[in-house]
Amino acid sequence: MSSSERPAAEAAGVEPEIPDAPAPQSNSRAYALMASGTTVSRVLGFARTALLAVAIGSNTPIGDIFEKANVIPTIIFMLVAGGIFNVVLVPQLIKASKNADRGSAYTSKLITLTVTFMAAATILLTLLAGPIISALTVGWSEPMLALATAFAYWCLPQVFFYGVYSVVGQVLNAHGRFGWFMWAPVVNNIVQIAVIGTYIGLFGAFRADTDQLAEWTTAQTVLLAGGSTLGIALQALVLFAPLRTTGLRIRPNFRFRGMGLTHVGKIAAWTLASMMVGNLASLLYSRIASEATAARESLSAGGASVAGEYALNTSQLITVLPHSIFALSLATVIFNELTRAFHDDRAHDVPALLSKGLRTTAVPIVFASVAIVVLAGPLGRLFGGTSADAAAAGAAIGQLLLLTALGLPFKSAHFFLIRVFYAQEDTKTPMLIQTAIAVVGLIAAFTMAALIPPTNIVMGIALLYGATNVLSAILAHFLVVRRHGDYGVGRVVDTYIRVGWFALIAGAAGSVALWLLGGFSFGFAFSGIFPAVATLAICGVVMIVVYLLLLKAARLEELDEFIGPLARRIPDLSRRRASAKATPRRRRGEDGPR
């Protein structure tokens, strides 16, 4: 969340945390509804990704080709218009909702503008499917380019539906319908799981002994790519049902002048530029990664061990999950406090707040990093498919997880550090950091592409992802210190070291359990998807129990800081807190934000 305006935060479903007011309980319910939607969607997303590997394989030509065509619409949408929806429109919608017509006229103009612009952009992008695929791939053969283009024709219309989903979702958020925006992706994932299941029923699961590219049919393309776009379309269209309950009178309105987009756009220009830089870098990284797909096809054997774009994106999907669940939630709490500090001229409180945030997030994130490293093998096997070479494909994904997980603590630290600038309504500094890291990362990526074998290029990019996370955190650290002084870096580092030792001990316990389950000898843990799930569950429980016992024994205060904000977001605990306030005696920590 880049906006420091409180109405925008509330529209995004962020709990304002106002003590002794009835709003927190309601907002807590809204957060719980949104969080549950996000959790269910992510679980189904993992299931969808694992099932797709069963259908078309993971480190396979079709797997990478479909991944390329299906990811491009998301990145292009964020590059072309995503920042506008996420940054520019939210304050405008909040402001318009307070008008006499509750924003009906403005919302009608906004939806009309969105449909018109996104339709025109989508038609243009779809017509350019061939050149786009050619520009974002390296060394692909004519059959590979032709199939990728066919996939793109079916997938690029997703850009239009992403726009509709974003604008209608923000309208719902502005009018207090928070849950729908987060639950709509569940519909998408259910549809895609059904489509992939139908695909397996009609065409069978992927087999390593077939010429996948030569035997591919048009029917398979239509079902797989068309089904993917159908899921995105329904994700957008389902939001029109709750839109009717807002009482807004939505009509086509082409009078776009006077909407105030130019003024707000100027304010958010640096944030928009930052998002454009980040997404452009993602497109170029994916272009470099595509070289591995072409190189794999030239091998006579062992191709399953060569990671491609599917494996790279899957490893990112896994490693970003702890950050999304824990760091993002904790950063929201700290961000609100940082914003209040700046607005109340209490800049001297910023270092202590930042220190608390960084130390608190160390508790879950450091453990998650160690857990991913220890369980990289079965995690990779979960997304390796069911073919004869699934274990090798899973091992390749596991290797990427080892590389990307090492940068996870720095990714979360960077996220906290740049919240300081956003809370101060400084969007220029984060953009400069983003640009500097993108330039350094792309120079390194293109250099690696020229020096290392194409079969290892995805490994190099995974390592680069971790390295750029480290550089981002270091650069943000120096800029924060330069502006606000020391925020207790020594204490923060000490917390990470202590938590790190506890996580390593827990990791050692998990490693023993993993060894007993054949995780280091391609035994039970690698024998299939369900054995991998069982292994993850058993080893995960062992590690969590050991870790929590160690933290409790050490009486680590950051553990209480971590659990406290999360507990306050649970409705039941919110009601207990409200009840406790009615009694003379209160327990420490129940009266509001710390």
ABEGO torsion letter per residue (X at the ends): XABABAAAAAAAGBBAGBBGBAAAAAAAAAAAAAAAAAAAAAAAAAAAAAAAAAAAEABBAAAAAAAAAAAAAAAAAAAAAAAAAAAAAAAAAAAAAABAAGGAAAAAAAAAAAAAAAAAAAAAAAAAAAAAAAAABBGBBAAAAAAAAAAAAAAAAAAAAAAAAAAAAAAAAAAGBAAAAAAAAAAAAAAAAAAAAAAAAAAEBBBAABBAAAABBAAAAAAAAAAAAAAAAAAAAAAAAAAAAAGBBBBBBABABGAGAAAAAAAAAAAAAAAAAAAAAAAAAAAAAAAAAAAAAABABGAAABBBAAAAAAAAAAAAAAAAAAAAAAAAAAAAAAAAAAAAGBAAAAAAAAAAAAAAAAAAAAAAAAAAAAAAAAAAAAAAEABAAAAAAAAAAAAAAAAAAAAAAAAAAAAAAAAAAAAAGBAAAAAAAAAAAAAAAAAAAAAAAAABBAAAAAAAAAAAAAAAAAAAAAAAAAAAAAAAEBAGAAAAAAAAAAAAAAAAAAAAAAAAAAAAAGAAAGBAAAAEAAAAAAAAAAAAAAAAAAAAAAAAAAGBAAAAAAAAAAAAABAAAAAAAAAAAABABBBBGAAEBX
